[in-house]
Structure formats: structure tokens, C-alpha cells
Amino acid sequence: MRLLSFRDAVVAGISQALTELKSCEAHGGRFDEKELRRYALRAPAVLVAVRRIPALAAENEITPTLTCAAFVVTRDARGRPRDAAGLALVEALLQVVANNTWGLDWAHRPQRLEADNLYSAALDKQGVALWGVAWQQAVDLAPEVDSATLADFITHHQDYDLAPADGTADASDTITLAQE
């Protein structure tokens, strides 16, 4: 469940760093104007989504590079119009995301960090500013191995068959490692 743990860690990291947010939560991805109106009531808000997990290059590929997004929702507040609030929040968010592995030793540093102004006339009529901050981040999905559960490597045996056609081993080696 590393993907879920990753997204939760991103939400927690942004929440802790940007204390001025009224809402910071995980989101499924795309949303429509009706849903956006609901989030506007809790603005300023940041909605975090894992937008894409690419096809893995090989069967044993265990480190996909995720495409992540954080949607910034702001509205007019006393002394600060929504576009200014949005820009300030985007700037702070870019600083939070840059080089952040979210406290996870299996998450790599973010790459290709960018922000897009998602302004539209319909959003403007609703009194909302919307930005999308996106980045790519590789995560190792291999399960951690508890070395305490592994058997001790004490003996190695190897047969060498120099003429495979006869089906008999021509030489053998057995190595026993010293134990402490």
C-alpha cells in the first residue's frame, strides 16, 4: 500500500507546512465545476492527487515515476483578491514540494515541478481562482525485506558440468562460511 502511504504523506507534509490552509486533502483527480464550488467554501484549499502511474518498463520494474498534482483553490478574502492569494499559495507550495521526499526513504526527489493557472471565465464568475501544481516523483514499490526473517547463508554447493551431454558433474565445490 505504498501508493496510498505516499499520497497521505504528501497531504500531511503540505498541511504541516502551509498552516494558512483551511483544507488540505487527498483527491481522486479530476473534478467538475459543481465539486469545485464545494471546495471553494473551504478555500484556501489544496487537493492532492496521484494523476498517473505509467506502464512499467519490465515485469520486474518496481520504481514507477508518478505524476502528482496539487490543486490550489482560493477565493476573495479581505484585503487579498483571489488571484493574489492563489499566486502566494502556489509560490509557497512550489517551495514545499521542491526536493521533498515526504519523510519516506523510498520516495525519490521530485522532478519537473511546474504550475499552471487554470483560470476560466466560469471560475471567475464563481469568484474562484484555480491553479494546478504538478510534478513527477519516483517511488520504490518493492516490499521491504526484514533481514531477521532471512535464513542464514552458511553453505553454498555448486556442481560444474563441463560436458552437458553426458549429464554428470565433472567437478563440485562446497563452501562453508564461518559463523560468528
LOVEXDREN-629670 format. One record per residue: residue number from 1; x, y, z of N, C-alpha, C in turn; residue in one letter. Coordinates in Angstrom, 1 decimal, padded with zeros to 4 digits. Layout:
<sites>
NUM,X,Y,Z,X,Y,Z,X,Y,Z,A;
...
</sites>
This chain:
<sites>
1,000.8,-001.2,000.0,000.0,000.0,000.0,000.9,001.3,000.0,M;
2,002.0,001.2,-000.7,002.9,002.3,-000.7,002.3,003.5,-001.4,R;
3,001.5,003.3,-002.5,001.0,004.4,-003.2,000.1,005.3,-002.3,L;
4,-000.8,004.6,-001.5,-001.7,005.3,-000.6,-000.8,006.0,000.5,L;
5,000.2,005.3,001.0,001.0,005.9,002.0,001.7,007.1,001.5,S;
6,002.2,007.1,000.2,002.8,008.2,-000.4,001.9,009.4,-000.5,F;
7,000.7,009.2,-001.0,-000.3,010.3,-001.2,-000.6,010.9,000.2,R;
8,-000.8,010.0,001.2,-001.1,010.5,002.6,000.0,011.3,003.1,D;
9,001.3,010.9,002.8,002.4,011.7,003.3,002.5,013.0,002.6,A;
10,002.2,013.1,001.4,002.2,014.4,000.7,001.2,015.3,001.3,V;
11,000.0,014.8,001.5,-001.1,015.6,002.2,-000.6,016.1,003.5,V;
12,-000.1,015.2,004.3,000.4,015.6,005.7,001.5,016.7,005.6,A;
13,002.4,016.5,004.7,003.6,017.4,004.5,003.1,018.8,004.1,G;
14,002.2,018.9,003.2,001.6,020.2,002.8,000.8,020.8,003.9,I;
15,000.0,020.0,004.6,-000.8,020.5,005.7,000.1,021.1,006.8,S;
16,001.2,020.5,007.1,002.0,020.9,008.2,002.8,022.2,007.7,Q;
17,003.2,022.3,006.5,004.0,023.4,006.0,003.1,024.6,005.7,A;
18,001.9,024.4,005.3,001.1,025.6,004.9,-000.1,025.7,005.9,L;
19,000.2,026.2,007.0,-000.8,026.3,008.1,-002.0,027.2,007.8,T;
20,-001.8,028.1,006.8,-002.9,029.0,006.5,-004.1,028.3,005.7,E;
21,-003.9,027.1,005.3,-004.9,026.4,004.6,-006.1,026.1,005.5,L;
22,-007.3,026.2,004.9,-008.5,025.7,005.7,-008.7,024.3,005.4,K;
23,-008.2,023.8,004.2,-008.4,022.4,003.9,-007.3,021.9,003.0,S;
24,-006.7,020.8,003.4,-005.7,020.1,002.5,-006.1,018.6,002.6,C;
25,-006.4,018.1,001.5,-006.9,016.7,001.5,-006.5,015.9,000.2,E;
26,-006.6,014.6,000.3,-006.4,013.8,-000.9,-007.6,013.9,-001.8,A;
27,-007.4,013.8,-003.1,-008.5,013.9,-004.0,-008.3,012.8,-005.1,H;
28,-009.4,012.3,-005.7,-009.3,011.3,-006.7,-008.6,011.8,-008.0,G;
29,-008.6,013.0,-008.3,-008.0,013.5,-009.5,-008.8,014.6,-010.1,G;
30,-009.5,014.4,-011.2,-010.2,015.4,-011.9,-011.5,015.7,-011.2,R;
31,-012.0,017.0,-011.4,-013.2,017.4,-010.7,-013.9,018.4,-011.6,F;
32,-015.2,018.5,-011.4,-016.0,019.4,-012.2,-016.3,020.7,-011.5,D;
33,-017.0,021.7,-012.1,-017.3,023.0,-011.5,-018.2,022.9,-010.3,E;
34,-019.1,021.9,-010.3,-020.0,021.8,-009.1,-019.2,021.4,-007.9,K;
35,-018.3,020.4,-008.1,-017.4,020.0,-007.0,-016.5,021.1,-006.6,E;
36,-016.0,021.9,-007.5,-015.1,023.0,-007.2,-015.8,024.0,-006.3,L;
37,-017.1,024.2,-006.6,-017.9,025.2,-005.7,-017.8,024.7,-004.3,R;
38,-017.9,023.4,-004.0,-017.9,022.9,-002.7,-016.5,023.2,-002.0,R;
39,-015.5,023.0,-002.8,-014.1,023.2,-002.2,-013.9,024.7,-002.0,Y;
40,-014.5,025.5,-002.9,-014.4,027.0,-002.7,-014.9,027.5,-001.4,A;
41,-015.8,026.8,-000.8,-016.3,027.2,000.5,-015.3,026.9,001.6,L;
42,-014.3,026.0,001.3,-013.3,025.8,002.3,-011.9,026.3,001.9,R;
43,-012.0,027.3,001.0,-010.7,027.9,000.5,-010.1,028.9,001.5,A;
44,-008.8,029.0,001.6,-007.9,028.4,000.6,-007.7,026.9,000.9,P;
45,-007.6,026.1,-000.2,-007.6,024.7,-000.1,-006.5,024.1,-001.1,A;
46,-006.0,023.0,-000.8,-005.1,022.3,-001.7,-005.6,020.8,-001.7,V;
47,-005.8,020.4,-002.9,-006.3,019.0,-003.2,-005.2,018.2,-003.8,L;
48,-004.8,017.1,-003.2,-003.6,016.3,-003.7,-004.1,015.1,-004.4,V;
49,-003.5,014.8,-005.6,-003.9,013.6,-006.3,-002.7,013.0,-007.0,A;
50,-002.7,011.7,-007.1,-001.7,011.0,-007.9,-002.5,010.9,-009.3,V;
51,-002.0,011.6,-010.3,-002.7,011.7,-011.5,-002.4,010.5,-012.5,R;
52,-001.2,010.0,-012.4,-000.8,009.0,-013.4,000.3,008.1,-012.9,R;
53,000.1,006.8,-013.1,001.2,005.8,-012.8,001.5,005.2,-014.2,I;
54,002.7,005.4,-014.7,003.0,004.9,-016.1,003.1,003.4,-016.1,P;
55,003.0,002.9,-017.3,003.2,001.5,-017.6,004.7,001.2,-017.2,A;
56,004.9,000.1,-016.5,006.2,-000.3,-016.0,007.0,-000.9,-017.2,L;
57,008.3,-000.5,-017.3,009.1,-000.9,-018.4,009.3,-002.4,-018.5,A;
58,009.3,-003.1,-017.4,009.6,-004.5,-017.4,008.8,-005.2,-016.3,A;
59,008.7,-006.5,-016.4,008.0,-007.2,-015.3,008.6,-006.9,-013.9,E;
60,009.9,-006.8,-013.8,010.5,-006.6,-012.5,010.7,-005.1,-012.2,N;
61,010.1,-004.2,-012.9,010.2,-002.8,-012.7,009.4,-002.5,-011.4,E;
62,010.0,-001.9,-010.4,009.3,-001.6,-009.2,009.4,-000.2,-008.7,I;
63,009.9,000.7,-009.6,010.1,002.1,-009.3,009.4,003.0,-010.3,T;
64,008.1,003.1,-010.3,007.4,003.9,-011.3,007.6,005.4,-010.9,P;
65,007.6,006.3,-012.0,007.6,007.7,-011.8,006.2,008.2,-011.8,T;
66,005.6,008.6,-010.7,004.3,009.0,-010.6,004.1,010.5,-011.1,L;
67,003.0,010.8,-011.7,002.7,012.2,-012.0,001.7,012.6,-010.9,T;
68,002.1,013.6,-010.1,001.3,014.1,-009.0,000.8,015.5,-009.2,C;
69,-000.3,015.8,-008.6,-000.8,017.2,-008.7,-001.4,017.7,-007.4,A;
70,-001.2,018.9,-007.2,-001.9,019.6,-006.0,-002.6,020.8,-006.6,A;
71,-004.0,020.8,-006.5,-004.8,021.8,-007.0,-005.0,022.9,-005.9,F;
72,-004.7,024.1,-006.2,-004.9,025.2,-005.3,-006.1,026.0,-005.6,V;
73,-007.0,026.1,-004.6,-008.3,026.8,-004.7,-008.3,028.0,-003.8,V;
74,-008.5,029.2,-004.3,-008.6,030.4,-003.5,-009.8,031.2,-003.9,T;
75,-010.2,032.0,-003.0,-011.3,033.0,-003.3,-011.0,034.3,-002.7,R;
76,-011.8,035.3,-003.0,-011.5,036.6,-002.5,-011.6,036.6,-001.0,D;
77,-010.7,037.3,-000.4,-010.7,037.5,001.1,-010.4,039.0,001.4,A;
78,-010.7,039.4,002.6,-010.5,040.8,002.9,-009.0,041.2,002.6,R;
79,-008.8,042.2,001.8,-007.5,042.7,001.6,-006.7,041.9,000.6,G;
80,-007.2,040.8,000.1,-006.4,040.0,-000.8,-007.3,039.3,-001.9,R;
81,-007.2,039.8,-003.1,-008.1,039.2,-004.2,-007.6,037.7,-004.4,P;
82,-008.5,036.9,-005.0,-008.2,035.5,-005.2,-007.0,035.2,-006.0,R;
83,-006.8,036.1,-007.1,-005.6,035.8,-007.9,-004.3,036.0,-007.1,D;
84,-004.2,037.0,-006.3,-003.0,037.3,-005.5,-002.9,036.2,-004.4,A;
85,-004.0,035.8,-003.8,-003.9,034.7,-002.8,-003.5,033.4,-003.5,A;
86,-004.0,033.2,-004.7,-003.5,032.0,-005.4,-002.1,032.0,-005.8,G;
87,-001.6,033.1,-006.3,-000.1,033.2,-006.6,000.7,033.0,-005.3,L;
88,000.3,033.6,-004.2,001.1,033.4,-003.0,001.1,032.0,-002.5,A;
89,000.0,031.3,-002.6,-000.1,029.9,-002.2,000.7,029.0,-003.1,L;
90,000.6,029.3,-004.4,001.4,028.5,-005.4,002.9,028.6,-005.1,V;
91,003.3,029.8,-004.9,004.8,030.0,-004.6,005.2,029.2,-003.4,E;
92,004.4,029.3,-002.3,004.7,028.6,-001.1,004.7,027.1,-001.4,A;
93,003.7,026.6,-002.1,003.6,025.2,-002.4,004.8,024.7,-003.3,L;
94,005.2,025.5,-004.2,006.4,025.1,-005.0,007.6,024.9,-004.1,L;
95,007.8,025.7,-003.1,008.9,025.6,-002.2,008.7,024.3,-001.3,Q;
96,007.5,024.0,-000.9,007.3,022.8,-000.1,007.6,021.5,-000.9,V;
97,007.1,021.5,-002.2,007.3,020.3,-003.0,008.7,020.1,-003.4,V;
98,009.4,021.1,-003.7,010.8,021.0,-004.3,011.7,020.2,-003.3,A;
99,012.3,019.2,-003.8,013.3,018.3,-003.1,012.7,017.5,-001.9,N;
100,011.3,017.5,-001.8,010.7,016.9,-000.7,010.4,015.4,-000.9,N;
101,010.9,014.5,-000.1,010.6,013.1,-000.1,009.5,012.7,000.9,T;
102,009.0,013.7,001.6,007.8,013.5,002.4,008.1,012.6,003.6,W;
103,009.4,012.5,004.0,009.8,011.6,005.1,009.8,010.2,004.8,G;
104,009.8,009.8,003.5,009.8,008.4,003.1,011.1,008.1,002.5,L;
105,011.8,007.1,003.0,013.1,006.8,002.4,013.0,006.1,001.1,D;
106,011.8,005.7,000.7,011.6,005.0,-000.6,011.0,005.9,-001.7,W;
107,010.9,007.2,-001.4,010.5,008.2,-002.3,011.7,009.0,-002.8,A;
108,011.8,009.2,-004.1,012.9,010.0,-004.7,012.5,011.4,-004.7,H;
109,013.5,012.3,-005.0,013.2,013.7,-005.1,012.3,014.0,-006.3,R;
110,011.4,015.0,-006.1,010.5,015.4,-007.2,011.3,015.9,-008.4,P;
111,010.7,015.7,-009.6,011.3,016.2,-010.8,010.2,017.0,-011.6,Q;
112,010.6,017.8,-012.5,009.7,018.5,-013.4,008.6,019.2,-012.7,R;
113,008.9,020.0,-011.7,007.9,020.7,-010.9,007.4,021.9,-011.7,L;
114,006.1,022.1,-011.8,005.5,023.2,-012.6,004.2,023.6,-012.1,E;
115,003.7,024.8,-012.5,002.4,025.3,-012.0,001.7,025.8,-013.2,A;
116,000.4,025.6,-013.3,-000.5,026.1,-014.4,-001.6,026.9,-013.8,D;
117,-001.9,028.0,-014.3,-003.1,028.8,-014.0,-004.2,028.2,-014.7,N;
118,-005.2,027.8,-014.0,-006.4,027.1,-014.7,-007.6,028.1,-014.7,L;
119,-007.3,029.3,-014.9,-008.3,030.4,-015.0,-009.3,030.1,-016.1,Y;
120,-010.6,030.4,-015.9,-011.6,030.3,-016.9,-012.7,031.4,-016.5,S;
121,-013.4,031.8,-017.5,-014.5,032.8,-017.2,-015.5,032.2,-016.2,A;
122,-015.8,030.9,-016.4,-016.8,030.3,-015.5,-016.3,030.3,-014.0,A;
123,-015.0,030.1,-013.8,-014.4,030.1,-012.5,-014.4,031.5,-012.0,L;
124,-014.1,032.5,-012.8,-014.1,033.9,-012.4,-015.5,034.3,-012.0,D;
125,-016.5,033.9,-012.6,-017.9,034.2,-012.2,-018.2,033.6,-010.9,K;
126,-017.6,032.5,-010.5,-017.8,031.9,-009.2,-017.0,032.5,-008.1,Q;
127,-016.1,033.4,-008.5,-015.2,034.1,-007.5,-014.1,033.2,-007.0,G;
128,-013.6,032.3,-007.9,-012.6,031.3,-007.5,-011.4,031.4,-008.4,V;
129,-010.2,031.2,-007.9,-009.0,031.1,-008.6,-008.6,029.6,-008.5,A;
130,-008.1,029.0,-009.5,-007.6,027.6,-009.5,-006.3,027.5,-010.2,L;
131,-005.4,026.9,-009.5,-004.0,026.6,-010.0,-003.8,025.1,-009.9,W;
132,-003.0,024.5,-010.8,-002.5,023.2,-010.7,-001.0,023.1,-010.6,G;
133,-000.5,022.6,-009.5,000.9,022.4,-009.3,001.2,020.9,-009.6,V;
134,002.0,020.6,-010.5,002.3,019.2,-010.9,003.8,018.9,-010.8,A;
135,004.1,017.6,-010.6,005.5,017.2,-010.5,005.5,015.7,-010.8,W;
136,006.7,015.2,-011.1,006.9,013.7,-011.2,007.7,013.3,-010.0,Q;
137,007.4,012.1,-009.5,008.2,011.6,-008.4,008.2,010.1,-008.4,Q;
138,009.4,009.6,-008.4,009.6,008.1,-008.5,009.5,007.6,-007.0,A;
139,008.8,006.4,-006.9,008.7,005.7,-005.6,009.1,004.3,-005.8,V;
140,009.8,003.7,-004.8,010.1,002.3,-004.9,009.0,001.5,-004.3,D;
141,008.4,000.6,-005.1,007.3,-000.2,-004.6,007.7,-001.5,-004.1,L;
142,009.0,-001.9,-004.1,009.4,-003.2,-003.6,009.1,-003.3,-002.1,A;
143,008.6,-004.4,-001.7,008.4,-004.6,-000.2,009.7,-004.6,000.5,P;
144,009.7,-004.1,001.7,010.9,-004.1,002.5,011.1,-005.5,003.0,E;
145,012.3,-005.9,003.0,012.7,-007.3,003.5,013.3,-007.1,004.9,V;
146,012.7,-007.9,005.8,013.2,-007.9,007.2,014.3,-008.9,007.2,D;
147,015.6,-008.4,007.4,016.7,-009.3,007.4,016.7,-010.4,008.5,S;
148,015.9,-010.1,009.5,015.8,-011.0,010.7,015.0,-012.3,010.2,A;
149,014.2,-012.2,009.2,013.4,-013.3,008.8,014.1,-014.2,007.7,T;
150,015.3,-013.7,007.2,016.0,-014.5,006.2,016.8,-015.6,006.9,L;
151,016.9,-016.7,006.2,017.8,-017.8,006.7,019.2,-017.4,006.6,A;
152,020.0,-018.0,007.5,021.5,-017.7,007.5,022.1,-018.4,006.3,D;
153,023.0,-017.7,005.6,023.7,-018.2,004.5,025.0,-018.9,005.0,F;
154,024.9,-020.2,005.1,026.1,-020.9,005.7,026.9,-021.7,004.7,I;
155,026.1,-022.4,003.8,026.8,-023.3,002.9,026.4,-023.0,001.5,T;
156,027.3,-023.1,000.5,027.0,-023.0,-000.9,027.6,-024.2,-001.6,H;
157,026.8,-024.9,-002.4,027.3,-026.0,-003.1,027.0,-025.7,-004.6,H;
158,028.0,-026.0,-005.5,028.0,-025.8,-006.9,028.5,-027.0,-007.6,Q;
159,027.8,-027.5,-008.6,028.2,-028.6,-009.5,028.6,-028.0,-010.8,D;
160,029.7,-028.4,-011.4,030.1,-027.9,-012.7,030.1,-029.1,-013.7,Y;
161,029.3,-028.9,-014.8,029.2,-029.9,-015.8,029.8,-029.3,-017.1,D;
162,031.0,-029.8,-017.4,031.8,-029.2,-018.5,031.4,-029.9,-019.8,L;
163,030.8,-031.0,-019.8,030.3,-031.7,-021.0,028.8,-032.0,-020.7,A;
164,027.9,-031.1,-020.9,026.5,-031.3,-020.5,025.8,-032.5,-021.2,P;
165,026.4,-033.0,-022.3,025.7,-034.1,-023.0,025.7,-035.4,-022.2,A;
166,026.8,-035.5,-021.3,026.8,-036.8,-020.6,026.0,-036.8,-019.3,D;
167,025.5,-035.6,-018.8,024.6,-035.5,-017.7,025.3,-035.7,-016.4,G;
168,026.6,-035.7,-016.3,027.3,-035.9,-015.0,028.1,-034.7,-014.7,T;
169,028.2,-034.4,-013.4,029.0,-033.3,-012.9,030.5,-033.7,-013.0,A;
170,031.3,-032.8,-013.6,032.7,-033.0,-013.7,033.5,-032.5,-012.5,D;
171,032.9,-031.6,-011.8,033.6,-031.0,-010.6,032.5,-030.5,-009.7,A;
172,032.8,-030.4,-008.4,031.9,-029.9,-007.4,032.7,-029.0,-006.4,S;
173,032.0,-028.0,-005.9,032.6,-027.2,-004.8,031.6,-027.0,-003.7,D;
174,032.0,-027.1,-002.5,031.1,-026.8,-001.4,031.9,-025.8,-000.5,T;
175,031.3,-024.7,-000.2,031.9,-023.7,000.6,031.1,-023.5,001.8,I;
176,031.7,-023.6,003.0,031.0,-023.3,004.2,031.6,-022.0,004.8,T;
177,030.7,-021.1,005.1,031.2,-019.8,005.6,031.3,-019.9,007.1,L;
178,032.3,-019.2,007.6,032.5,-019.2,009.1,031.4,-018.4,009.7,A;
179,030.9,-018.8,010.9,029.8,-018.2,011.6,030.3,-017.5,012.8,Q;
180,029.8,-016.4,013.2,030.3,-015.7,014.4,029.5,-016.2,015.6,E;
</sites>
